[in-house]
Amino acid sequence: MLGEIVLVFLVIFHGTNGLRIALFDFFPRLWRPAPEKRSVGWVLAISFLLWLPAAYWMGRSLVIHNFSGG
């Protein structure tokens, strides 16, 4: 289950990074080192924020079903 939680983050990151690359493809003037480095940080932050609710629910399910003692 822990691997699945990490996998969800990687899928979300892959999707948001694909949107970043598409944005740079549509607007080639943005494709310079400084904005590109900044955008990677934004992609990581957005991915993390989108991942948090999924990680919470998946982790909660993991704890309830494996460690609840009932």
Backbone torsions as a table, in degrees:
resi	resn	phi	psi	omega
1	MET	NA	-35.5	178.2
2	LEU	-63.5	-38.0	176.8
3	GLY	-63.6	-36.0	178.0
4	GLU	-67.8	-36.0	177.6
5	ILE	-64.1	-42.5	176.9
6	VAL	-66.1	-39.7	179.6
7	LEU	-61.3	-39.0	177.9
8	VAL	-61.5	-42.5	177.4
9	PHE	-61.2	-43.3	-178.0
10	LEU	-65.2	-36.9	177.8
11	VAL	-67.7	-42.9	178.1
12	ILE	-63.5	-43.7	178.3
13	PHE	-61.1	-42.7	-179.9
14	HIS	-60.1	-42.8	179.4
15	GLY	-66.3	-46.0	-179.5
16	THR	-69.4	-34.5	176.7
17	ASN	-67.5	-36.2	175.4
18	GLY	-62.9	-39.0	176.0
19	LEU	-64.7	-38.5	177.9
20	ARG	-62.6	-44.9	-179.8
21	ILE	-65.4	-40.2	177.4
22	ALA	-62.7	-39.4	178.3
23	LEU	-61.7	-44.9	178.6
24	PHE	-67.2	-30.6	176.6
25	ASP	-69.7	-37.7	179.5
26	PHE	-73.8	-29.2	-179.4
27	PHE	-125.0	80.3	-173.5
28	PRO	-61.9	-22.4	179.8
29	ARG	-67.9	-18.5	178.0
30	LEU	-78.5	-14.6	-173.1
31	TRP	-79.8	77.7	175.3
32	ARG	-131.6	159.3	-173.8
33	PRO	-58.0	-43.7	-176.0
34	ALA	-64.9	-52.8	178.9
35	PRO	-64.3	-30.9	179.8
36	GLU	-66.7	-43.5	178.7
37	LYS	-64.0	-41.5	178.3
38	ARG	-63.9	-39.3	-177.5
39	SER	-68.0	-29.4	176.5
40	VAL	-64.8	-40.2	176.3
41	GLY	-63.1	-41.2	177.6
42	TRP	-63.7	-41.2	179.7
43	VAL	-63.2	-43.3	177.6
44	LEU	-62.3	-43.3	-179.7
45	ALA	-65.1	-45.5	179.8
46	ILE	-64.7	-42.0	178.8
47	SER	-61.3	-42.7	-179.7
48	PHE	-64.3	-43.7	179.9
49	LEU	-65.7	-35.8	176.9
50	LEU	-73.4	-27.9	-177.6
51	TRP	-79.8	-30.0	-174.6
52	LEU	-53.7	-48.4	179.3
53	PRO	-61.9	-40.7	179.1
54	ALA	-65.0	-42.2	179.2
55	ALA	-64.1	-38.8	178.4
56	TYR	-61.6	-51.1	-176.8
57	TRP	-67.0	-38.9	178.8
58	MET	-69.5	-40.6	178.0
59	GLY	-66.8	-38.3	176.7
60	ARG	-61.5	-45.3	178.1
61	SER	-61.9	-40.4	178.1
62	LEU	-60.0	-46.7	-178.5
63	VAL	-67.3	-45.6	-177.4
64	ILE	-62.6	-45.2	-174.0
65	HIS	-82.4	-17.8	-177.3
66	ASN	-112.3	-24.3	-172.7
67	PHE	-127.2	11.5	-175.6
68	SER	-80.2	-17.0	176.3
69	GLY	74.0	11.3	-176.8
70	GLY	-115.6	NA	NA
